[in-house]
Amino acid sequence: MKRFTGVLATALVTVLVSAGTALAQTYPPSVDPTSSVEGTTGGGGTAFTGASVSLGMVATVALLVVGIAALLVARRRAARFTA
């Protein structure tokens, strides 16, 4: 039950952090026909999507990686001392 609660809480936080930016914007976004991206001439190259990664999402991924690494280290140490 404890593991299920942890997974559910992690999933909820991830959804809230990743959806926070989308929910904060107005839909549908208005299009400005004169808008352009600085440094582009148009017609070729990589398209500008306007995507930006929020600090909360970066923190969530970093904490997830640190947690998985700590779990793996703890399991290896426990296996070494019990064998």
C-alpha positions in Angstrom: 0.0 0.0 0.0 2.9 2.4 0.8 4.4 1.8 -2.6 1.1 2.4 -4.4 0.6 5.6 -2.5 4.1 6.8 -3.5 3.6 5.9 -7.2 0.2 7.7 -7.2 1.6 10.8 -5.5 4.5 10.9 -8.0 2.1 10.5 -10.9 -0.1 13.3 -9.6 2.8 15.7 -9.1 4.1 15.0 -12.6 0.7 15.6 -14.2 0.2 18.8 -12.2 3.7 20.2 -13.0 3.5 19.3 -16.7 -0.1 20.5 -17.2 0.4 23.7 -15.2 1.8 25.7 -18.1 -0.9 24.5 -20.5 -3.7 25.4 -18.1 -2.3 28.9 -17.5 -2.6 29.9 -21.2 -5.7 31.1 -22.9 -7.1 28.9 -25.6 -7.3 29.1 -28.5 -4.2 31.3 -28.8 -4.5 34.4 -31.0 -2.3 34.5 -34.1 -0.4 37.6 -34.9 0.3 37.6 -38.7 3.2 40.0 -38.3 5.0 37.9 -35.6 8.4 36.6 -36.5 11.3 34.9 -34.7 14.5 36.9 -34.3 17.3 35.6 -36.4 15.2 33.8 -39.0 14.6 34.8 -42.6 11.7 32.3 -43.0 11.3 29.7 -45.6 13.9 27.2 -44.4 15.5 25.7 -41.4 14.1 24.4 -38.2 10.6 25.6 -37.2 10.1 27.6 -34.0 7.5 25.8 -31.9 7.6 28.1 -28.9 8.1 25.2 -26.6 9.7 26.0 -23.2 10.6 23.6 -20.4 9.4 24.8 -17.0 11.6 24.8 -13.9 9.1 22.5 -12.1 9.4 19.9 -14.8 13.2 20.0 -14.7 13.1 19.7 -10.9 10.7 16.7 -11.1 12.9 14.8 -13.6 16.0 15.6 -11.5 14.3 14.3 -8.3 13.1 11.2 -10.0 16.6 10.4 -11.3 18.1 11.0 -7.8 15.4 8.8 -6.2 16.0 5.9 -8.6 19.7 6.1 -8.1 19.3 6.1 -4.3 17.0 3.1 -4.5 19.4 1.2 -6.6 22.3 2.0 -4.3 20.3 1.0 -1.2 19.3 -2.4 -2.8 22.9 -3.2 -3.8 24.1 -2.4 -0.3 21.4 -4.5 1.3 22.1 -7.4 -1.0 25.8 -7.3 -0.2 25.3 -7.3 3.6 22.7 -10.0 3.7 24.6 -12.5 1.5 
